[in-house]
Amino acid sequence: MDEGWIDACGLEDIEPEDVIGFSHGGARYALYRTDDDRYFATDGLCTHERVPLYNGFVMGQIIECPKHNGRFDFTNGEAKGAPVCENLKTYETQQRNGRLFVKIA
Amino acid sequence: MTMSRPDQHISKTAGDKTGTHLPTLRDYSLVGRESALAEENGLAAAEWYSVKIDRKVLKGLMKRKDGPAIRDTIIWFAALALSGAGGIYFWGSWWCIPFFLVYGVLYGSSSDSRWHESGHGTAFKTPWMNEALYSVASFMIFREPTIWRWSHTRHHTDTIIVGRDPEIAAPRPPDIKTLLLNIFALVNAWKGIQSLILHARGRLTPEEESFVPESERSKVYRTARIYIAILVAVVVACLAFQSILPAMLVGLPTLYGGFMTIFFGLTQHAGLAEDVLDHRLNSRTVYMNPLFRYLYWNMNYHIEHHMFPMVPYHALPGLHEAIKHDCPEPYPGTIAAYREIIPTLLRQTREPEYHVRRQLPSGVDAVPYNPGAVFKTAG
């Protein structure tokens, strides 16, 4: 395996237009699948109050925090307005043999 | 949602009647002793109990729509226009009273739920529609939009956690005089005017500084100046027309029509537990008739709203059906709720430690008390 790439989940583990959580090395990540089968990864916790985003709601390429409805564009991590002011860290993803890999390092 | 933000509210109890040690001082401010205690006790920004619900079901309930809120908003503004026109037409006769009663409730009470739902961004699917309604409804309920957006965010993070939640409407012991005056929003309006002046001068209170980020503060100052300009324009119009009619249409309805805000709002949390990490123990779900649910936009499903704030108002009845097996028995109506709330608040004036303990259903899904929720006293 290439350095820094982590086997996170199967591609079919994520429903279209949805998100799941993934833990690695004590950190939590959110993995997304769009309705046209593109995959993305971000930090798992909201930059506002550290609420797990993988319990949130995906609308297009927006993830909405389940607690305060703060929204991010998960394709680039951009915070879309109050109550989130700080962008979300994003990670590269690759699809290999039906698996989703995330470059965490 | 709530009706007031206590400013440096400190409550004192004379002592408990059972002889056991209970907290004798509760500081409801966000910058005092209880605030530090809440953090020490793990009550700040904690994990809350959540009823298990199938992800697909929840996704279906969270789905955003424009249709219901467009329909409801058109009806709302049409009813405002018709009742306002009736009030103007019959101005000077007793016949204007029923028209202004309807206008006042729509303006000064129903704006609360519109403010609330659009503030969450769940009323409409389209973001600019939420923002537009939020701006209009904030003025109608006389809440500064940026301050209250952040205040309400904290209310959802730390619901009825003393020292953390800026929106505890009935601190213990409850201030009955303030609650009664707020039937016509008198205390809230007075505090609101004081806040506007402070913010228009480019300042925040220490409490507001604790929950409004730096980057948002310029918006607070700008909006306060706009609010003052609108209110001054209304006063000028009254002077120009030698009549209070302009103020009956803009400004005063927040007061004379605000009584349903407190009537609905007190049912949410008043008299229930403080410092628990379980919305089933500190929030009420109260069945209401269709007219009330229209005016209140289904916020009577308040346990459901707090547990899953992403679910839009029009889907709350469905969410209620999905999780009610794991929640306390809903109150059958507002009268039933007030049969509990009024005696509880009166008793709390003498026994501030008293509160209603909600009975959870027995069964595998019910978690009686979140282990993180036990309040530890200082020392």
Boltz contact constraints between the chains, C-beta under 6 A:
constraints:
  - contact:
      token1: [A, 49]
      token2: [B, 45]
      max_distance: 6.0
  - contact:
      token1: [A, 49]
      token2: [B, 157]
      max_distance: 6.0
  - contact:
      token1: [A, 57]
      token2: [B, 62]
      max_distance: 6.0
  - contact:
      token1: [A, 57]
      token2: [B, 310]
      max_distance: 6.0
  - contact:
      token1: [A, 66]
      token2: [B, 310]
      max_distance: 6.0
  - contact:
      token1: [A, 68]
      token2: [B, 153]
      max_distance: 6.0
  - contact:
      token1: [A, 68]
      token2: [B, 156]
      max_distance: 6.0
  - contact:
      token1: [A, 69]
      token2: [B, 120]
      max_distance: 6.0
  - contact:
      token1: [A, 69]
      token2: [B, 121]
      max_distance: 6.0
  - contact:
      token1: [A, 82]
      token2: [B, 149]
      max_distance: 6.0
  - contact:
      token1: [A, 83]
      token2: [B, 153]
      max_distance: 6.0
  - contact:
      token1: [A, 85]
      token2: [B, 213]
      max_distance: 6.0
  - contact:
      token1: [A, 85]
      token2: [B, 215]
      max_distance: 6.0
